[in-house]
Amino acid sequence: MKSQHLRSEKNCLNCGTEVPERYCPLCGQENTVQHETFGHLVGHVVADIVHYDSQFLKTLKYLTIRPGFLTKEYWAGRRVRYVNPIKLYVFASFVFFFAMALINNSKDHGKKPVVHASTATTRTEEKQVYDGTDYRSVAEYDSVQASLPADKRNHGLEDRMERNLARMREHKQGSRAAFVEMFVHNLPKIMFILMPLFALMVKWTHRKRGLVYTDHAIFTIHFHAFLFIILLVALVIRFFIHRETPLNLAYWGIFLYLLLALRNAYQQSFWKALIKALLLYLGYFIVALTVFVLFFFVVLLV
């Protein structure tokens, strides 16, 4: 049935290469006629979806239950049967950040709005509001600054930081919510910085293996794809049970996964993998904390 839709000519319409059989050996395009029937077109779409679903489920299975396996398969050149690591990371990160934003917004909408008194605010309350970097809006900050003597106003760096804090706090309930909002909004950018750094750390701990940086980057991508999956599950469970236990278990799960992935992918003993996993886990925490602080400091100054 399918052979009826193949072209009799043996030149690829996409790149011009000779096509000995069904698919072009250079670009992979199927050598079918230009004007297909609707039924044949639908068949192509269904086949692609089924193939991708099967490929995705297989990739997800090996990613979650066999740490390091996908990395070894990629290094060995067995790649077509699994989802490309970059596509896998993009999909996992998109779902994670989208779900995290939804959960964060749901928490904000579930809180009772804070009603600010206009004329009944005492001087003590005003002092707590205006002296403790708790300005609730840019307009409030500007109003207070304008009412102060010139020598008492904020200037330069302090002024920019206070103004940006007030802007983030606007329509939020306190500074904690503002920082959470900023964290959720900027986390994808921070992760984009952290991943190459983590790959460098993996390369440094395995510098005698004779692998290039991109090999360690593939390991890093697979590790972070799992990280997003387990954190997503933990965040969803925490949202419903209102406890931190799922996240605490996820952190331990991430460490255990890193240990097993290092042992399996790099083919080393358990104790070597344990030492390197500890170094990487601790180092990643320090690097992440440093990047977070620097990033937030830059955001406050922009």
Solvent accessible surface area in square Angstrom, and as a share of the most:
residue,aa,sasa,rsa
1,M,180,0.80
2,K,131,0.56
3,S,79,0.51
4,Q,135,0.60
5,H,26,0.12
6,L,54,0.27
7,R,26,0.09
8,S,101,0.65
9,E,93,0.42
10,K,104,0.44
11,N,68,0.35
12,C,4,0.03
13,L,80,0.40
14,N,93,0.48
15,C,55,0.33
16,G,50,0.48
17,T,41,0.24
18,E,125,0.56
19,V,0,0.00
20,P,92,0.58
21,E,137,0.61
22,R,48,0.18
23,Y,123,0.47
24,C,4,0.02
25,P,94,0.59
26,L,131,0.65
27,C,56,0.33
28,G,44,0.42
29,Q,74,0.33
30,E,25,0.11
31,N,8,0.04
32,T,18,0.11
33,V,51,0.29
34,Q,121,0.54
35,H,169,0.75
36,E,57,0.26
37,T,81,0.47
38,F,161,0.67
39,G,52,0.50
40,H,29,0.13
41,L,92,0.46
42,V,62,0.35
43,G,38,0.37
44,H,57,0.25
45,V,76,0.44
46,V,81,0.46
47,A,55,0.42
48,D,91,0.47
49,I,97,0.49
50,V,91,0.52
51,H,112,0.50
52,Y,94,0.36
53,D,69,0.36
54,S,60,0.39
55,Q,28,0.13
56,F,35,0.15
57,L,112,0.56
58,K,74,0.31
59,T,1,0.00
60,L,54,0.27
61,K,100,0.42
62,Y,43,0.16
63,L,3,0.02
64,T,47,0.27
65,I,114,0.58
66,R,115,0.42
67,P,14,0.09
68,G,8,0.07
69,F,31,0.13
70,L,8,0.04
71,T,1,0.01
72,K,69,0.29
73,E,12,0.05
74,Y,48,0.18
75,W,62,0.22
76,A,57,0.44
77,G,48,0.46
78,R,107,0.39
79,R,116,0.42
80,V,129,0.74
81,R,121,0.44
82,Y,18,0.07
83,V,7,0.04
84,N,66,0.34
85,P,6,0.04
86,I,109,0.55
87,K,131,0.56
88,L,3,0.01
89,Y,36,0.14
90,V,86,0.49
91,F,97,0.40
92,A,8,0.06
93,S,12,0.08
94,F,133,0.56
95,V,51,0.29
96,F,7,0.03
97,F,29,0.12
98,F,115,0.48
99,A,19,0.15
100,M,21,0.10
101,A,34,0.26
102,L,92,0.46
103,I,22,0.11
104,N,15,0.08
105,N,63,0.33
106,S,51,0.33
107,K,81,0.34
108,D,38,0.20
109,H,157,0.70
110,G,65,0.62
111,K,90,0.38
112,K,174,0.74
113,P,113,0.71
114,V,87,0.50
115,V,138,0.79
116,H,94,0.42
117,A,60,0.47
118,S,103,0.67
119,T,134,0.78
120,A,77,0.60
121,T,40,0.23
122,T,74,0.43
123,R,214,0.78
124,T,90,0.52
125,E,82,0.37
126,E,68,0.31
127,K,129,0.55
128,Q,120,0.53
129,V,20,0.12
130,Y,61,0.23
131,D,99,0.51
132,G,37,0.36
133,T,60,0.35
134,D,61,0.32
135,Y,10,0.04
136,R,79,0.29
137,S,23,0.15
138,V,29,0.16
139,A,74,0.57
140,E,33,0.15
141,Y,0,0.00
142,D,54,0.28
143,S,72,0.47
144,V,17,0.10
145,Q,18,0.08
146,A,71,0.55
147,S,88,0.57
148,L,59,0.29
149,P,79,0.49
150,A,68,0.53
151,D,119,0.61
152,K,133,0.56
153,R,95,0.35
154,N,26,0.14
155,H,121,0.54
156,G,49,0.47
157,L,85,0.42
158,E,95,0.43
159,D,34,0.17
160,R,116,0.42
161,M,48,0.21
162,E,14,0.06
163,R,73,0.27
164,N,15,0.08
165,L,22,0.11
166,A,0,0.00
167,R,123,0.45
168,M,40,0.18
169,R,7,0.03
170,E,58,0.26
171,H,174,0.78
172,K,54,0.23
173,Q,67,0.30
174,G,34,0.33
175,S,40,0.26
176,R,186,0.68
177,A,13,0.10
178,A,2,0.02
179,F,74,0.31
180,V,50,0.29
181,E,62,0.28
182,M,10,0.05
183,F,68,0.28
184,V,21,0.12
185,H,124,0.55
186,N,11,0.06
187,L,14,0.07
188,P,53,0.33
189,K,109,0.46
190,I,0,0.00
191,M,14,0.06
192,F,160,0.67
193,I,76,0.38
194,L,3,0.02
195,M,24,0.11
196,P,62,0.39
197,L,60,0.30
198,F,1,0.00
199,A,1,0.01
200,L,94,0.47
201,M,37,0.17
202,V,0,0.00
203,K,69,0.29
204,W,150,0.53
205,T,15,0.09
206,H,4,0.02
207,R,145,0.53
208,K,185,0.78
209,R,106,0.39
210,G,74,0.71
211,L,53,0.26
212,V,90,0.52
213,Y,75,0.28
214,T,87,0.51
215,D,33,0.17
216,H,0,0.00
217,A,23,0.18
218,I,20,0.10
219,F,3,0.01
220,T,1,0.00
221,I,23,0.12
222,H,14,0.06
223,F,3,0.01
224,H,0,0.00
225,A,0,0.00
226,F,21,0.09
227,L,18,0.09
228,F,3,0.01
229,I,40,0.20
230,I,36,0.18
231,L,27,0.14
232,L,36,0.18
233,V,78,0.45
234,A,4,0.03
235,L,17,0.08
236,V,57,0.33
237,I,78,0.39
238,R,47,0.17
239,F,61,0.25
240,F,144,0.60
241,I,81,0.41
242,H,156,0.70
243,R,166,0.61
244,E,95,0.42
245,T,71,0.41
246,P,14,0.09
247,L,18,0.09
248,N,77,0.40
249,L,118,0.58
250,A,4,0.03
251,Y,102,0.39
252,W,183,0.64
253,G,20,0.19
254,I,10,0.05
255,F,28,0.12
256,L,97,0.48
257,Y,13,0.05
258,L,1,0.00
259,L,8,0.04
260,L,63,0.31
261,A,2,0.02
262,L,0,0.00
263,R,100,0.36
264,N,47,0.24
265,A,4,0.03
266,Y,0,0.00
267,Q,117,0.52
268,Q,21,0.10
269,S,60,0.39
270,F,81,0.34
271,W,173,0.61
272,K,120,0.51
273,A,0,0.00
274,L,38,0.19
275,I,103,0.53
276,K,39,0.16
277,A,0,0.00
278,L,95,0.47
279,L,92,0.46
280,L,1,0.01
281,Y,72,0.27
282,L,109,0.54
283,G,18,0.17
284,Y,25,0.09
285,F,129,0.54
286,I,96,0.49
287,V,41,0.23
288,A,15,0.12
289,L,95,0.47
290,T,67,0.39
291,V,18,0.11
292,F,45,0.19
293,V,89,0.51
294,L,107,0.53
295,F,38,0.16
296,F,38,0.16
297,F,88,0.36
298,V,85,0.49
299,V,41,0.23
300,L,14,0.07
301,L,43,0.21
302,V,135,0.78
